[in-house]
Amino acid sequence: MEKVIRTIKRSQSDDEDINFWRGKTADERLDALQVLREQYIALFNKQQEDNESRKALRRVYRVIKQARS
């Protein structure tokens, strides 16, 4: 398979978006990400999958916490 490299020029609005998000703190960026995640879950009716992934994450967290203690 031949490798293909494409160069894509960014627009001025892309630069403005990048500068906007660079001006935010890490907590503000995470909060925005959580809002988008919640909107996605509600829009595509993914509550069940979200609940299952939260349970799995809690199990992983508990195992890691016990291993570090």
KEKE-3310 file (N, C-alpha, C; in steps of 0.2 Angstrom, whole numbers, plus 5000, padded with zeros to 4 digits):
npx = (5004:5003:5009:5001:5003:4994:4993:4984:4977:4975:4961:4957:4947:4949:4961:4957:4948:4958:4966:4956:4953:4966:4967:4959:4958:4963:4953:4942:4942:4940:4927:4919:4921:4914:4901:4898:4899:4888:4878:4879:4876:4863:4857:4859:4853:4860:4861:4861:4873:4882:4880:4885:4898:4902:4901:4911:4922:4923:4926:4939:4945:4944:4952:4965:4966:4967:4978:4988:4988)
npy = (4994:5011:5025:5040:5057:5071:5089:5101:5116:5127:5137:5154:5154:5142:5145:5154:5147:5138:5147:5151:5140:5137:5148:5144:5136:5120:5114:5121:5116:5103:5103:5108:5098:5088:5093:5092:5078:5073:5079:5072:5059:5060:5064:5053:5043:5035:5031:5019:5012:5021:5020:5007:5009:5017:5009:4999:5008:5011:4999:4997:5008:5005:4993:4998:5007:4999:4992:5001:5004)
npz = (5000:4996:5004:5008:5009:5014:5014:5023:5023:5036:5041:5045:5055:5061:5067:5076:5084:5090:5097:5106:5114:5119:5128:5138:5154:5160:5168:5163:5150:5151:5158:5147:5138:5145:5145:5131:5130:5138:5130:5119:5123:5127:5115:5106:5113:5123:5136:5143:5139:5144:5158:5160:5156:5166:5177:5174:5174:5188:5194:5189:5194:5208:5209:5205:5215:5227:5224:5225:5238)
capx = (5000:5007:5008:4999:5003:4991:4993:4978:4978:4970:4957:4957:4942:4952:4966:4953:4946:4963:4968:4951:4954:4972:4966:4955:4961:4962:4947:4937:4941:4936:4920:4916:4921:4909:4895:4897:4898:4882:4874:4879:4873:4856:4855:4859:4850:4866:4861:4863:4880:4886:4880:4889:4905:4904:4902:4918:4927:4923:4929:4946:4948:4945:4958:4971:4967:4969:4985:4993:4988)
capy = (5000:5017:5030:5046:5063:5077:5095:5104:5123:5129:5143:5159:5152:5137:5148:5158:5141:5135:5152:5152:5134:5138:5153:5141:5132:5113:5112:5123:5112:5096:5104:5109:5091:5084:5095:5089:5071:5073:5080:5066:5053:5062:5065:5047:5038:5030:5031:5012:5011:5026:5017:5001:5011:5020:5003:4997:5012:5011:4993:4998:5013:5001:4989:5002:5010:4994:4990:5007:5005)
capz = (5000:4995:5009:5005:5014:5012:5017:5023:5026:5041:5040:5050:5060:5064:5071:5081:5088:5093:5102:5111:5118:5122:5133:5144:5159:5159:5171:5159:5144:5154:5159:5140:5135:5149:5142:5125:5131:5140:5125:5114:5127:5127:5108:5103:5118:5125:5143:5146:5138:5148:5164:5160:5156:5173:5182:5173:5177:5195:5196:5187:5199:5214:5208:5205:5222:5231:5222:5227:5246)
cpx = (5004:5005:5006:4999:4999:4992:4987:4979:4973:4967:4958:4953:4945:4957:4963:4951:4952:4965:4962:4952:4960:4971:4962:4960:4960:4955:4941:4936:4938:4929:4916:4916:4915:4902:4893:4896:4891:4877:4873:4875:4865:4853:4854:4856:4855:4866:4864:4870:4884:4886:4884:4896:4907:4905:4909:4923:4928:4927:4937:4949:4949:4951:4964:4972:4969:4976:4990:4993:4992)
cpy = (5006:5022:5037:5052:5069:5083:5099:5111:5124:5136:5148:5157:5147:5140:5151:5152:5139:5140:5152:5146:5135:5143:5150:5137:5124:5111:5115:5119:5105:5097:5105:5102:5087:5086:5092:5081:5069:5074:5074:5060:5054:5061:5058:5041:5033:5030:5024:5010:5015:5023:5011:5003:5014:5014:5000:5001:5012:5005:4994:5003:5009:4997:4992:5005:5005:4992:4995:5007:5000)
cpz = (5000:5000:5005:5010:5011:5016:5017:5027:5031:5039:5046:5056:5064:5069:5077:5086:5093:5099:5107:5116:5122:5128:5139:5148:5157:5162:5166:5152:5146:5155:5152:5137:5139:5146:5136:5125:5133:5135:5120:5117:5126:5120:5105:5108:5120:5133:5146:5145:5142:5155:5165:5160:5163:5178:5181:5175:5184:5197:5194:5193:5206:5214:5209:5212:5227:5230:5225:5235:5249)
residu = (MET:GLU:LYS:VAL:ILE:ARG:THR:ILE:LYS:ARG:SER:GLN:SER:ASP:ASP:GLU:ASP:ILE:ASN:PHE:TRP:ARG:GLY:LYS:THR:ALA:ASP:GLU:ARG:LEU:ASP:ALA:LEU:GLN:VAL:LEU:ARG:GLU:GLN:TYR:ILE:ALA:LEU:PHE:ASN:LYS:GLN:GLN:GLU:ASP:ASN:GLU:SER:ARG:LYS:ALA:LEU:ARG:ARG:VAL:TYR:ARG:VAL:ILE:LYS:GLN:ALA:ARG:SER)
# end
